[in-house]
């Protein structure tokens, strides 16, 4: 699906080094459902795809999503860092 050009975002490796960044949120553009993927699952996937976390921006990760949205089955996501302990950011107390 065509999209306007955008900045690739902060490199994944930099985010993964942040204590309060727990992974990446895949925000479905069709239904607004967000699936969070933890670094422990995401980083091995990146390496398996041949992507370097040092140079791959978090906002470019949507291009590599293979698993459809849990809610609507869509495959069009916006990807952003998922933070822990940010009030209202994820709806959890963890
Ligand atoms: Zn969806």
PDB file of the backbone (N, CA, C, O) and the ligand in Angstrom, with CONECT records:
HET     ZN  A 101       1
ATOM      1  N   UNK A   1       0.858  -1.205   0.000  1.00  0.00           N
ATOM      2  CA  UNK A   1       0.000   0.000   0.000  1.00  0.00           C
ATOM      3  C   UNK A   1       0.890   1.250   0.000  1.00  0.00           C
ATOM      4  O   UNK A   1       1.788   1.373   0.833  1.00  0.00           O
ATOM      5  N   UNK A   2       0.643   2.166  -0.923  1.00  0.00           N
ATOM      6  CA  UNK A   2       1.513   3.355  -0.991  1.00  0.00           C
ATOM      7  C   UNK A   2       1.371   4.238   0.228  1.00  0.00           C
ATOM      8  O   UNK A   2       0.287   4.352   0.798  1.00  0.00           O
ATOM      9  N   UNK A   3       2.427   4.842   0.613  1.00  0.00           N
ATOM     10  CA  UNK A   3       2.429   5.706   1.775  1.00  0.00           C
ATOM     11  C   UNK A   3       3.359   6.858   1.511  1.00  0.00           C
ATOM     12  O   UNK A   3       4.311   6.710   0.745  1.00  0.00           O
ATOM     13  N   UNK A   4       3.124   7.986   2.108  1.00  0.00           N
ATOM     14  CA  UNK A   4       4.084   9.078   1.969  1.00  0.00           C
ATOM     15  C   UNK A   4       5.421   8.689   2.575  1.00  0.00           C
ATOM     16  O   UNK A   4       5.487   7.899   3.517  1.00  0.00           O
ATOM     17  N   UNK A   5       6.464   9.243   2.033  1.00  0.00           N
ATOM     18  CA  UNK A   5       7.789   9.001   2.611  1.00  0.00           C
ATOM     19  C   UNK A   5       7.817   9.491   4.042  1.00  0.00           C
ATOM     20  O   UNK A   5       7.197  10.498   4.382  1.00  0.00           O
ATOM     21  N   UNK A   6       8.520   8.793   4.845  1.00  0.00           N
ATOM     22  CA  UNK A   6       8.638   9.247   6.224  1.00  0.00           C
ATOM     23  C   UNK A   6      10.020   8.912   6.745  1.00  0.00           C
ATOM     24  O   UNK A   6      10.742   8.112   6.152  1.00  0.00           O
ATOM     25  N   UNK A   7      10.372   9.512   7.828  1.00  0.00           N
ATOM     26  CA  UNK A   7      11.661   9.218   8.450  1.00  0.00           C
ATOM     27  C   UNK A   7      11.634   7.786   9.001  1.00  0.00           C
ATOM     28  O   UNK A   7      10.603   7.329   9.493  1.00  0.00           O
ATOM     29  N   UNK A   8      12.759   7.087   8.918  1.00  0.00           N
ATOM     30  CA  UNK A   8      12.787   5.705   9.413  1.00  0.00           C
ATOM     31  C   UNK A   8      12.677   5.612  10.930  1.00  0.00           C
ATOM     32  O   UNK A   8      12.399   4.539  11.464  1.00  0.00           O
ATOM     33  N   UNK A   9      12.889   6.714  11.623  1.00  0.00           N
ATOM     34  CA  UNK A   9      12.769   6.677  13.078  1.00  0.00           C
ATOM     35  C   UNK A   9      14.070   6.292  13.749  1.00  0.00           C
ATOM     36  O   UNK A   9      15.094   6.078  13.100  1.00  0.00           O
ATOM     37  N   UNK A  10      14.000   6.210  15.053  1.00  0.00           N
ATOM     38  CA  UNK A  10      15.179   5.886  15.862  1.00  0.00           C
ATOM     39  C   UNK A  10      15.589   4.434  15.586  1.00  0.00           C
ATOM     40  O   UNK A  10      14.732   3.553  15.514  1.00  0.00           O
ATOM     41  N   UNK A  11      16.891   4.182  15.433  1.00  0.00           N
ATOM     42  CA  UNK A  11      17.332   2.801  15.211  1.00  0.00           C
ATOM     43  C   UNK A  11      16.883   1.871  16.336  1.00  0.00           C
ATOM     44  O   UNK A  11      16.902   2.235  17.512  1.00  0.00           O
ATOM     45  N   UNK A  12      16.486   0.685  15.953  1.00  0.00           N
ATOM     46  CA  UNK A  12      15.970  -0.301  16.899  1.00  0.00           C
ATOM     47  C   UNK A  12      16.963  -0.571  18.036  1.00  0.00           C
ATOM     48  O   UNK A  12      16.562  -0.705  19.192  1.00  0.00           O
ATOM     49  N   UNK A  13      18.246  -0.649  17.710  1.00  0.00           N
ATOM     50  CA  UNK A  13      19.245  -0.962  18.739  1.00  0.00           C
ATOM     51  C   UNK A  13      19.279   0.115  19.823  1.00  0.00           C
ATOM     52  O   UNK A  13      19.474  -0.186  21.001  1.00  0.00           O
ATOM     53  N   UNK A  14      19.090   1.365  19.418  1.00  0.00           N
ATOM     54  CA  UNK A  14      19.097   2.449  20.407  1.00  0.00           C
ATOM     55  C   UNK A  14      17.888   2.347  21.333  1.00  0.00           C
ATOM     56  O   UNK A  14      17.998   2.569  22.539  1.00  0.00           O
ATOM     57  N   UNK A  15      16.744   2.012  20.763  1.00  0.00           N
ATOM     58  CA  UNK A  15      15.542   1.870  21.584  1.00  0.00           C
ATOM     59  C   UNK A  15      15.654   0.680  22.519  1.00  0.00           C
ATOM     60  O   UNK A  15      15.260   0.758  23.683  1.00  0.00           O
ATOM     61  N   UNK A  16      16.192  -0.420  22.012  1.00  0.00           N
ATOM     62  CA  UNK A  16      16.292  -1.641  22.816  1.00  0.00           C
ATOM     63  C   UNK A  16      17.209  -1.434  24.016  1.00  0.00           C
ATOM     64  O   UNK A  16      17.120  -2.162  25.005  1.00  0.00           O
ATOM     65  N   UNK A  17      18.094  -0.433  23.926  1.00  0.00           N
ATOM     66  CA  UNK A  17      19.017  -0.154  25.026  1.00  0.00           C
ATOM     67  C   UNK A  17      18.375   0.721  26.098  1.00  0.00           C
ATOM     68  O   UNK A  17      18.957   0.903  27.167  1.00  0.00           O
ATOM     69  N   UNK A  18      17.190   1.266  25.835  1.00  0.00           N
ATOM     70  CA  UNK A  18      16.500   2.119  26.797  1.00  0.00           C
ATOM     71  C   UNK A  18      15.787   1.258  27.832  1.00  0.00           C
ATOM     72  O   UNK A  18      15.067   0.322  27.484  1.00  0.00           O
ATOM     73  N   UNK A  19      15.990   1.579  29.092  1.00  0.00           N
ATOM     74  CA  UNK A  19      15.418   0.763  30.165  1.00  0.00           C
ATOM     75  C   UNK A  19      13.894   0.683  30.089  1.00  0.00           C
ATOM     76  O   UNK A  19      13.310  -0.347  30.428  1.00  0.00           O
ATOM     77  N   UNK A  20      13.260   1.743  29.656  1.00  0.00           N
ATOM     78  CA  UNK A  20      11.797   1.781  29.694  1.00  0.00           C
ATOM     79  C   UNK A  20      11.147   1.460  28.363  1.00  0.00           C
ATOM     80  O   UNK A  20       9.924   1.515  28.230  1.00  0.00           O
ATOM     81  N   UNK A  21      11.952   1.131  27.396  1.00  0.00           N
ATOM     82  CA  UNK A  21      11.385   0.749  26.103  1.00  0.00           C
ATOM     83  C   UNK A  21      11.345  -0.773  26.055  1.00  0.00           C
ATOM     84  O   UNK A  21      12.387  -1.429  26.091  1.00  0.00           O
ATOM     85  N   UNK A  22      10.145  -1.330  25.974  1.00  0.00           N
ATOM     86  CA  UNK A  22       9.996  -2.778  26.123  1.00  0.00           C
ATOM     87  C   UNK A  22       9.855  -3.510  24.791  1.00  0.00           C
ATOM     88  O   UNK A  22       9.911  -4.739  24.747  1.00  0.00           O
ATOM     89  N   UNK A  23       9.676  -2.772  23.727  1.00  0.00           N
ATOM     90  CA  UNK A  23       9.516  -3.433  22.438  1.00  0.00           C
ATOM     91  C   UNK A  23       8.901  -2.479  21.437  1.00  0.00           C
ATOM     92  O   UNK A  23       9.080  -1.264  21.518  1.00  0.00           O
ATOM     93  N   UNK A  24       8.176  -3.048  20.498  1.00  0.00           N
ATOM     94  CA  UNK A  24       7.586  -2.245  19.434  1.00  0.00           C
ATOM     95  C   UNK A  24       6.088  -2.512  19.378  1.00  0.00           C
ATOM     96  O   UNK A  24       5.647  -3.658  19.462  1.00  0.00           O
ATOM     97  N   UNK A  25       5.316  -1.446  19.237  1.00  0.00           N
ATOM     98  CA  UNK A  25       3.883  -1.583  19.036  1.00  0.00           C
ATOM     99  C   UNK A  25       3.566  -1.556  17.549  1.00  0.00           C
ATOM    100  O   UNK A  25       3.984  -0.650  16.828  1.00  0.00           O
ATOM    101  N   UNK A  26       2.821  -2.563  17.099  1.00  0.00           N
ATOM    102  CA  UNK A  26       2.341  -2.601  15.712  1.00  0.00           C
ATOM    103  C   UNK A  26       0.899  -2.124  15.734  1.00  0.00           C
ATOM    104  O   UNK A  26      -0.013  -2.828  16.168  1.00  0.00           O
ATOM    105  N   UNK A  27       0.729  -0.895  15.245  1.00  0.00           N
ATOM    106  CA  UNK A  27      -0.565  -0.225  15.321  1.00  0.00           C
ATOM    107  C   UNK A  27      -1.283  -0.414  13.986  1.00  0.00           C
ATOM    108  O   UNK A  27      -0.865   0.123  12.960  1.00  0.00           O
ATOM    109  N   UNK A  28      -2.375  -1.190  14.018  1.00  0.00           N
ATOM    110  CA  UNK A  28      -3.109  -1.500  12.780  1.00  0.00           C
ATOM    111  C   UNK A  28      -3.770  -0.242  12.240  1.00  0.00           C
ATOM    112  O   UNK A  28      -4.457   0.477  12.966  1.00  0.00           O
ATOM    113  N   UNK A  29      -3.553   0.013  10.954  1.00  0.00           N
ATOM    114  CA  UNK A  29      -4.110   1.217  10.349  1.00  0.00           C
ATOM    115  C   UNK A  29      -5.570   1.041   9.962  1.00  0.00           C
ATOM    116  O   UNK A  29      -6.259   2.013   9.653  1.00  0.00           O
ATOM    117  N   UNK A  30      -6.039  -0.200   9.980  1.00  0.00           N
ATOM    118  CA  UNK A  30      -7.427  -0.447   9.601  1.00  0.00           C
ATOM    119  C   UNK A  30      -8.362  -0.375  10.807  1.00  0.00           C
ATOM    120  O   UNK A  30      -9.459   0.175  10.705  1.00  0.00           O
ATOM    121  N   UNK A  31      -7.941  -0.927  11.949  1.00  0.00           N
ATOM    122  CA  UNK A  31      -8.868  -1.011  13.072  1.00  0.00           C
ATOM    123  C   UNK A  31      -8.302  -0.413  14.355  1.00  0.00           C
ATOM    124  O   UNK A  31      -8.985  -0.403  15.379  1.00  0.00           O
ATOM    125  N   UNK A  32      -7.069   0.085  14.321  1.00  0.00           N
ATOM    126  CA  UNK A  32      -6.449   0.751  15.466  1.00  0.00           C
ATOM    127  C   UNK A  32      -6.051  -0.178  16.594  1.00  0.00           C
ATOM    128  O   UNK A  32      -5.647   0.282  17.662  1.00  0.00           O
ATOM    129  N   UNK A  33      -6.160  -1.484  16.373  1.00  0.00           N
ATOM    130  CA  UNK A  33      -5.659  -2.432  17.362  1.00  0.00           C
ATOM    131  C   UNK A  33      -4.134  -2.352  17.389  1.00  0.00           C
ATOM    132  O   UNK A  33      -3.491  -2.240  16.346  1.00  0.00           O
ATOM    133  N   UNK A  34      -3.564  -2.412  18.589  1.00  0.00           N
ATOM    134  CA  UNK A  34      -2.102  -2.398  18.686  1.00  0.00           C
ATOM    135  C   UNK A  34      -1.607  -3.692  19.300  1.00  0.00           C
ATOM    136  O   UNK A  34      -2.058  -4.101  20.370  1.00  0.00           O
ATOM    137  N   UNK A  35      -0.688  -4.324  18.619  1.00  0.00           N
ATOM    138  CA  UNK A  35      -0.047  -5.521  19.155  1.00  0.00           C
ATOM    139  C   UNK A  35       1.366  -5.147  19.575  1.00  0.00           C
ATOM    140  O   UNK A  35       2.112  -4.547  18.802  1.00  0.00           O
ATOM    141  N   UNK A  36       1.727  -5.499  20.787  1.00  0.00           N
ATOM    142  CA  UNK A  36       3.083  -5.205  21.233  1.00  0.00           C
ATOM    143  C   UNK A  36       3.972  -6.421  21.057  1.00  0.00           C
ATOM    144  O   UNK A  36       3.592  -7.539  21.405  1.00  0.00           O
ATOM    145  N   UNK A  37       5.142  -6.198  20.520  1.00  0.00           N
ATOM    146  CA  UNK A  37       6.110  -7.277  20.340  1.00  0.00           C
ATOM    147  C   UNK A  37       7.352  -6.920  21.147  1.00  0.00           C
ATOM    148  O   UNK A  37       7.975  -5.882  20.924  1.00  0.00           O
ATOM    149  N   UNK A  38       7.704  -7.795  22.088  1.00  0.00           N
ATOM    150  CA  UNK A  38       8.851  -7.540  22.963  1.00  0.00           C
ATOM    151  C   UNK A  38      10.156  -7.721  22.208  1.00  0.00           C
ATOM    152  O   UNK A  38      10.222  -8.427  21.202  1.00  0.00           O
ATOM    153  N   UNK A  39      11.196  -7.064  22.718  1.00  0.00           N
ATOM    154  CA  UNK A  39      12.517  -7.167  22.065  1.00  0.00           C
ATOM    155  C   UNK A  39      12.970  -8.613  21.946  1.00  0.00           C
ATOM    156  O   UNK A  39      13.573  -8.997  20.944  1.00  0.00           O
ATOM    157  N   UNK A  40      12.680  -9.421  22.974  1.00  0.00           N
ATOM    158  CA  UNK A  40      13.144 -10.812  22.976  1.00  0.00           C
ATOM    159  C   UNK A  40      12.608 -11.574  21.762  1.00  0.00           C
ATOM    160  O   UNK A  40      13.243 -12.511  21.279  1.00  0.00           O
ATOM    161  N   UNK A  41      11.437 -11.164  21.275  1.00  0.00           N
ATOM    162  CA  UNK A  41      10.869 -11.811  20.096  1.00  0.00           C
ATOM    163  C   UNK A  41      11.270 -11.073  18.824  1.00  0.00           C
ATOM    164  O   UNK A  41      11.446 -11.677  17.766  1.00  0.00           O
ATOM    165  N   UNK A  42      11.410  -9.763  18.948  1.00  0.00           N
ATOM    166  CA  UNK A  42      11.627  -8.947  17.757  1.00  0.00           C
ATOM    167  C   UNK A  42      13.066  -8.995  17.238  1.00  0.00           C
ATOM    168  O   UNK A  42      13.297  -9.109  16.034  1.00  0.00           O
ATOM    169  N   UNK A  43      14.024  -8.907  18.155  1.00  0.00           N
ATOM    170  CA  UNK A  43      15.422  -8.835  17.702  1.00  0.00           C
ATOM    171  C   UNK A  43      15.869 -10.081  16.925  1.00  0.00           C
ATOM    172  O   UNK A  43      16.533  -9.949  15.896  1.00  0.00           O
ATOM    173  N   UNK A  44      15.518 -11.293  17.397  1.00  0.00           N
ATOM    174  CA  UNK A  44      15.878 -12.470  16.592  1.00  0.00           C
ATOM    175  C   UNK A  44      15.211 -12.467  15.215  1.00  0.00           C
ATOM    176  O   UNK A  44      15.786 -12.937  14.233  1.00  0.00           O
ATOM    177  N   UNK A  45      13.982 -11.927  15.160  1.00  0.00           N
ATOM    178  CA  UNK A  45      13.281 -11.841  13.869  1.00  0.00           C
ATOM    179  C   UNK A  45      14.031 -10.915  12.915  1.00  0.00           C
ATOM    180  O   UNK A  45      14.174 -11.217  11.731  1.00  0.00           O
ATOM    181  N   UNK A  46      14.503  -9.798  13.434  1.00  0.00           N
ATOM    182  CA  UNK A  46      15.248  -8.860  12.601  1.00  0.00           C
ATOM    183  C   UNK A  46      16.485  -9.531  12.021  1.00  0.00           C
ATOM    184  O   UNK A  46      16.771  -9.429  10.828  1.00  0.00           O
ATOM    185  N   UNK A  47      17.210 -10.219  12.898  1.00  0.00           N
ATOM    186  CA  UNK A  47      18.435 -10.870  12.437  1.00  0.00           C
ATOM    187  C   UNK A  47      18.117 -11.934  11.400  1.00  0.00           C
ATOM    188  O   UNK A  47      18.852 -12.106  10.428  1.00  0.00           O
ATOM    189  N   UNK A  48      16.997 -12.658  11.618  1.00  0.00           N
ATOM    190  CA  UNK A  48      16.605 -13.698  10.669  1.00  0.00           C
ATOM    191  C   UNK A  48      16.285 -13.094   9.301  1.00  0.00           C
ATOM    192  O   UNK A  48      16.466 -13.739   8.268  1.00  0.00           O
ATOM    193  N   UNK A  49      15.811 -11.855   9.309  1.00  0.00           N
ATOM    194  CA  UNK A  49      15.486 -11.176   8.057  1.00  0.00           C
ATOM    195  C   UNK A  49      16.705 -10.482   7.447  1.00  0.00           C
ATOM    196  O   UNK A  49      16.629  -9.905   6.362  1.00  0.00           O
ATOM    197  N   UNK A  50      17.828 -10.549   8.164  1.00  0.00           N
ATOM    198  CA  UNK A  50      19.034  -9.912   7.660  1.00  0.00           C
ATOM    199  C   UNK A  50      19.072  -8.411   7.895  1.00  0.00           C
ATOM    200  O   UNK A  50      19.804  -7.689   7.219  1.00  0.00           O
ATOM    201  N   UNK A  51      18.280  -7.941   8.856  1.00  0.00           N
ATOM    202  CA  UNK A  51      18.240  -6.511   9.156  1.00  0.00           C
ATOM    203  C   UNK A  51      19.140  -6.203  10.341  1.00  0.00           C
ATOM    204  O   UNK A  51      19.173  -6.947  11.321  1.00  0.00           O
ATOM    205  N   UNK A  52      19.868  -5.100  10.241  1.00  0.00           N
ATOM    206  CA  UNK A  52      20.766  -4.690  11.312  1.00  0.00           C
ATOM    207  C   UNK A  52      20.025  -3.734  12.251  1.00  0.00           C
ATOM    208  O   UNK A  52      19.596  -2.662  11.825  1.00  0.00           O
ATOM    209  N   UNK A  53      19.870  -4.117  13.538  1.00  0.00           N
ATOM    210  CA  UNK A  53      19.158  -3.251  14.485  1.00  0.00           C
ATOM    211  C   UNK A  53      19.804  -1.867  14.629  1.00  0.00           C
ATOM    212  O   UNK A  53      19.148  -0.902  15.020  1.00  0.00           O
ATOM    213  N   UNK A  54      21.107  -1.788  14.306  1.00  0.00           N
ATOM    214  CA  UNK A  54      21.809  -0.501  14.425  1.00  0.00           C
ATOM    215  C   UNK A  54      21.372   0.493  13.356  1.00  0.00           C
ATOM    216  O   UNK A  54      21.462   1.706  13.550  1.00  0.00           O
ATOM    217  N   UNK A  55      20.903  -0.024  12.236  1.00  0.00           N
ATOM    218  CA  UNK A  55      20.571   0.869  11.121  1.00  0.00           C
ATOM    219  C   UNK A  55      19.097   0.811  10.724  1.00  0.00           C
ATOM    220  O   UNK A  55      18.649   1.591   9.883  1.00  0.00           O
ATOM    221  N   UNK A  56      18.350  -0.103  11.321  1.00  0.00           N
ATOM    222  CA  UNK A  56      16.934  -0.219  10.990  1.00  0.00           C
ATOM    223  C   UNK A  56      16.112   0.655  11.923  1.00  0.00           C
ATOM    224  O   UNK A  56      16.140   0.471  13.140  1.00  0.00           O
ATOM    225  N   UNK A  57      15.387   1.598  11.355  1.00  0.00           N
ATOM    226  CA  UNK A  57      14.568   2.502  12.154  1.00  0.00           C
ATOM    227  C   UNK A  57      13.258   1.854  12.562  1.00  0.00           C
ATOM    228  O   UNK A  57      12.686   1.047  11.830  1.00  0.00           O
ATOM    229  N   UNK A  58      12.795   2.229  13.755  1.00  0.00           N
ATOM    230  CA  UNK A  58      11.585   1.594  14.296  1.00  0.00           C
ATOM    231  C   UNK A  58      10.369   1.844  13.392  1.00  0.00           C
ATOM    232  O   UNK A  58       9.473   1.005  13.308  1.00  0.00           O
ATOM    233  N   UNK A  59      10.343   2.977  12.730  1.00  0.00           N
ATOM    234  CA  UNK A  59       9.175   3.296  11.917  1.00  0.00           C
ATOM    235  C   UNK A  59       9.152   2.549  10.591  1.00  0.00           C
ATOM    236  O   UNK A  59       8.145   2.541   9.883  1.00  0.00           O
ATOM    237  N   UNK A  60      10.287   1.918  10.268  1.00  0.00           N
ATOM    238  CA  UNK A  60      10.329   1.118   9.043  1.00  0.00           C
ATOM    239  C   UNK A  60       9.946  -0.335   9.272  1.00  0.00           C
ATOM    240  O   UNK A  60       9.834  -1.108   8.321  1.00  0.00           O
ATOM    241  N   UNK A  61       9.745  -0.711  10.532  1.00  0.00           N
ATOM    242  CA  UNK A  61       9.497  -2.128  10.824  1.00  0.00           C
ATOM    243  C   UNK A  61       8.193  -2.641  10.228  1.00  0.00           C
ATOM    244  O   UNK A  61       8.068  -3.833   9.946  1.00  0.00           O
ATOM    245  N   UNK A  62       7.221  -1.753  10.034  1.00  0.00           N
ATOM    246  CA  UNK A  62       5.932  -2.195   9.482  1.00  0.00           C
ATOM    247  C   UNK A  62       6.117  -2.912   8.150  1.00  0.00           C
ATOM    248  O   UNK A  62       5.331  -3.792   7.795  1.00  0.00           O
ATOM    249  N   UNK A  63       7.172  -2.528   7.406  1.00  0.00           N
ATOM    250  CA  UNK A  63       7.401  -3.150   6.091  1.00  0.00           C
ATOM    251  C   UNK A  63       7.654  -4.638   6.215  1.00  0.00           C
ATOM    252  O   UNK A  63       7.451  -5.393   5.265  1.00  0.00           O
ATOM    253  N   UNK A  64       8.101  -5.058   7.394  1.00  0.00           N
ATOM    254  CA  UNK A  64       8.520  -6.448   7.553  1.00  0.00           C
ATOM    255  C   UNK A  64       7.506  -7.273   8.330  1.00  0.00           C
ATOM    256  O   UNK A  64       7.740  -8.448   8.615  1.00  0.00           O
ATOM    257  N   UNK A  65       6.373  -6.653   8.674  1.00  0.00           N
ATOM    258  CA  UNK A  65       5.347  -7.388   9.408  1.00  0.00           C
ATOM    259  C   UNK A  65       4.788  -8.503   8.532  1.00  0.00           C
ATOM    260  O   UNK A  65       4.438  -8.288   7.372  1.00  0.00           O
ATOM    261  N   UNK A  66       4.712  -9.702   9.114  1.00  0.00           N
ATOM    262  CA  UNK A  66       4.189 -10.852   8.371  1.00  0.00           C
ATOM    263  C   UNK A  66       2.914 -11.391   9.015  1.00  0.00           C
ATOM    264  O   UNK A  66       2.108 -12.056   8.364  1.00  0.00           O
ATOM    265  N   UNK A  67       2.746 -11.096  10.291  1.00  0.00           N
ATOM    266  CA  UNK A  67       1.586 -11.652  10.990  1.00  0.00           C
ATOM    267  C   UNK A  67       0.443 -10.646  10.930  1.00  0.00           C
ATOM    268  O   UNK A  67       0.598  -9.499  11.349  1.00  0.00           O
ATOM    269  N   UNK A  68      -0.700 -11.073  10.411  1.00  0.00           N
ATOM    270  CA  UNK A  68      -1.829 -10.147  10.283  1.00  0.00           C
ATOM    271  C   UNK A  68      -2.334  -9.681  11.638  1.00  0.00           C
ATOM    272  O   UNK A  68      -2.075 -10.303  12.668  1.00  0.00           O
ATOM    273  N   UNK A  69      -3.060  -8.570  11.611  1.00  0.00           N
ATOM    274  CA  UNK A  69      -3.686  -8.010  12.797  1.00  0.00           C
ATOM    275  C   UNK A  69      -4.574  -9.046  13.476  1.00  0.00           C
ATOM    276  O   UNK A  69      -5.321  -9.765  12.812  1.00  0.00           O
ATOM    277  N   UNK A  70      -4.488  -9.121  14.813  1.00  0.00           N
ATOM    278  CA  UNK A  70      -5.290 -10.084  15.570  1.00  0.00           C
ATOM    279  C   UNK A  70      -6.787  -9.791  15.461  1.00  0.00           C
ATOM    280  O   UNK A  70      -7.618 -10.693  15.574  1.00  0.00           O
ATOM    281  N   UNK A  71      -7.114  -8.524  15.240  1.00  0.00           N
ATOM    282  CA  UNK A  71      -8.526  -8.130  15.243  1.00  0.00           C
ATOM    283  C   UNK A  71      -9.178  -8.224  13.866  1.00  0.00           C
ATOM    284  O   UNK A  71     -10.275  -8.765  13.726  1.00  0.00           O
ATOM    285  N   UNK A  72      -8.494  -7.693  12.849  1.00  0.00           N
ATOM    286  CA  UNK A  72      -9.163  -7.571  11.551  1.00  0.00           C
ATOM    287  C   UNK A  72      -8.428  -8.293  10.431  1.00  0.00           C
ATOM    288  O   UNK A  72      -8.922  -8.349   9.305  1.00  0.00           O
ATOM    289  N   UNK A  73      -7.251  -8.848  10.724  1.00  0.00           N
ATOM    290  CA  UNK A  73      -6.529  -9.581   9.685  1.00  0.00           C
ATOM    291  C   UNK A  73      -5.768  -8.691   8.722  1.00  0.00           C
ATOM    292  O   UNK A  73      -5.182  -9.179   7.756  1.00  0.00           O
ATOM    293  N   UNK A  74      -5.770  -7.381   8.976  1.00  0.00           N
ATOM    294  CA  UNK A  74      -5.051  -6.458   8.103  1.00  0.00           C
ATOM    295  C   UNK A  74      -3.542  -6.582   8.263  1.00  0.00           C
ATOM    296  O   UNK A  74      -3.048  -7.122   9.253  1.00  0.00           O
ATOM    297  N   UNK A  75      -2.825  -6.074   7.275  1.00  0.00           N
ATOM    298  CA  UNK A  75      -1.366  -6.154   7.323  1.00  0.00           C
ATOM    299  C   UNK A  75      -0.729  -4.770   7.154  1.00  0.00           C
ATOM    300  O   UNK A  75       0.439  -4.654   6.783  1.00  0.00           O
ATOM    301  N   UNK A  76      -1.509  -3.736   7.428  1.00  0.00           N
ATOM    302  CA  UNK A  76      -0.984  -2.385   7.285  1.00  0.00           C
ATOM    303  C   UNK A  76      -0.814  -1.783   8.674  1.00  0.00           C
ATOM    304  O   UNK A  76      -1.793  -1.453   9.343  1.00  0.00           O
ATOM    305  N   UNK A  77       0.435  -1.642   9.097  1.00  0.00           N
ATOM    306  CA  UNK A  77       0.709  -1.206  10.457  1.00  0.00           C
ATOM    307  C   UNK A  77       1.534   0.063  10.469  1.00  0.00           C
ATOM    308  O   UNK A  77       2.258   0.378   9.525  1.00  0.00           O
ATOM    309  N   UNK A  78       1.399   0.782  11.574  1.00  0.00           N
ATOM    310  CA  UNK A  78       2.367   1.817  11.887  1.00  0.00           C
ATOM    311  C   UNK A  78       3.132   1.278  13.092  1.00  0.00           C
ATOM    312  O   UNK A  78       2.528   0.758  14.030  1.00  0.00           O
ATOM    313  N   UNK A  79       4.455   1.402  13.070  1.00  0.00           N
ATOM    314  CA  UNK A  79       5.244   0.855  14.164  1.00  0.00           C
ATOM    315  C   UNK A  79       5.851   1.974  14.980  1.00  0.00           C
ATOM    316  O   UNK A  79       6.366   2.954  14.441  1.00  0.00           O
ATOM    317  N   UNK A  80       5.781   1.812  16.287  1.00  0.00           N
ATOM    318  CA  UNK A  80       6.352   2.800  17.193  1.00  0.00           C
ATOM    319  C   UNK A  80       6.915   2.102  18.417  1.00  0.00           C
ATOM    320  O   UNK A  80       6.546   0.969  18.727  1.00  0.00           O
ATOM    321  N   UNK A  81       7.817   2.793  19.111  1.00  0.00           N
ATOM    322  CA  UNK A  81       8.363   2.188  20.329  1.00  0.00           C
ATOM    323  C   UNK A  81       7.265   1.986  21.364  1.00  0.00           C
ATOM    324  O   UNK A  81       6.354   2.807  21.469  1.00  0.00           O
ATOM    325  N   UNK A  82       7.343   0.908  22.122  1.00  0.00           N
ATOM    326  CA  UNK A  82       6.413   0.650  23.221  1.00  0.00           C
ATOM    327  C   UNK A  82       7.148   0.922  24.536  1.00  0.00           C
ATOM    328  O   UNK A  82       8.190   0.327  24.810  1.00  0.00           O
ATOM    329  N   UNK A  83       6.597   1.818  25.335  1.00  0.00           N
ATOM    330  CA  UNK A  83       7.250   2.217  26.584  1.00  0.00           C
ATOM    331  C   UNK A  83       6.532   1.614  27.778  1.00  0.00           C
ATOM    332  O   UNK A  83       5.312   1.451  27.777  1.00  0.00           O
ATOM    333  N   UNK A  84       7.312   1.290  28.789  1.00  0.00           N
ATOM    334  CA  UNK A  84       6.749   0.762  30.016  1.00  0.00           C
ATOM    335  C   UNK A  84       6.589   1.909  31.013  1.00  0.00           C
ATOM    336  O   UNK A  84       7.444   2.790  31.104  1.00  0.00           O
ATOM    337  N   UNK A  85       5.496   1.887  31.749  1.00  0.00           N
ATOM    338  CA  UNK A  85       5.330   2.822  32.847  1.00  0.00           C
ATOM    339  C   UNK A  85       4.984   4.235  32.447  1.00  0.00           C
ATOM    340  O   UNK A  85       5.054   5.151  33.267  1.00  0.00           O
ATOM    341  N   UNK A  86       4.611   4.423  31.196  1.00  0.00           N
ATOM    342  CA  UNK A  86       4.186   5.735  30.761  1.00  0.00           C
ATOM    343  C   UNK A  86       2.666   5.787  30.903  1.00  0.00           C
ATOM    344  O   UNK A  86       1.968   5.050  30.207  1.00  0.00           O
ATOM    345  N   UNK A  87       2.141   6.627  31.775  1.00  0.00           N
ATOM    346  CA  UNK A  87       0.702   6.588  32.047  1.00  0.00           C
ATOM    347  C   UNK A  87      -0.111   6.713  30.761  1.00  0.00           C
ATOM    348  O   UNK A  87       0.081   7.632  29.964  1.00  0.00           O
ATOM    349  N   UNK A  88      -1.020   5.763  30.588  1.00  0.00           N
ATOM    350  CA  UNK A  88      -1.890   5.818  29.431  1.00  0.00           C
ATOM    351  C   UNK A  88      -1.274   5.296  28.155  1.00  0.00           C
ATOM    352  O   UNK A  88      -1.968   5.176  27.146  1.00  0.00           O
ATOM    353  N   UNK A  89       0.011   4.981  28.166  1.00  0.00           N
ATOM    354  CA  UNK A  89       0.666   4.585  26.924  1.00  0.00           C
ATOM    355  C   UNK A  89       0.298   3.170  26.499  1.00  0.00           C
ATOM    356  O   UNK A  89       0.201   2.878  25.307  1.00  0.00           O
ATOM    357  N   UNK A  90       0.097   2.314  27.456  1.00  0.00           N
ATOM    358  CA  UNK A  90      -0.174   0.937  27.083  1.00  0.00           C
ATOM    359  C   UNK A  90      -1.326   0.305  27.873  1.00  0.00           C
ATOM    360  O   UNK A  90      -1.698  -0.840  27.618  1.00  0.00           O
ATOM    361  N   UNK A  91      -1.880   1.039  28.815  1.00  0.00           N
ATOM    362  CA  UNK A  91      -3.018   0.524  29.543  1.00  0.00           C
ATOM    363  C   UNK A  91      -2.692  -0.528  30.575  1.00  0.00           C
ATOM    364  O   UNK A  91      -3.595  -1.151  31.134  1.00  0.00           O
ATOM    365  N   UNK A  92      -1.408  -0.738  30.840  1.00  0.00           N
ATOM    366  CA  UNK A  92      -1.045  -1.718  31.856  1.00  0.00           C
ATOM    367  C   UNK A  92      -0.283  -1.019  32.975  1.00  0.00           C
ATOM    368  O   UNK A  92       0.224   0.089  32.800  1.00  0.00           O
ATOM    369  N   UNK A  93      -0.212  -1.674  34.114  1.00  0.00           N
ATOM    370  CA  UNK A  93       0.489  -1.079  35.255  1.00  0.00           C
ATOM    371  C   UNK A  93       1.930  -1.568  35.324  1.00  0.00           C
ATOM    372  O   UNK A  93       2.724  -1.073  36.124  1.00  0.00           O
ATOM    373  N   UNK A  94       2.261  -2.538  34.487  1.00  0.00           N
ATOM    374  CA  UNK A  94       3.579  -3.160  34.597  1.00  0.00           C
ATOM    375  C   UNK A  94       4.710  -2.180  34.338  1.00  0.00           C
ATOM    376  O   UNK A  94       5.880  -2.559  34.395  1.00  0.00           O
TER     377      UNK A  94
HETATM  378 ZN    ZN A 101      -6.672  -4.426  12.537  1.00  0.00          ZN
END
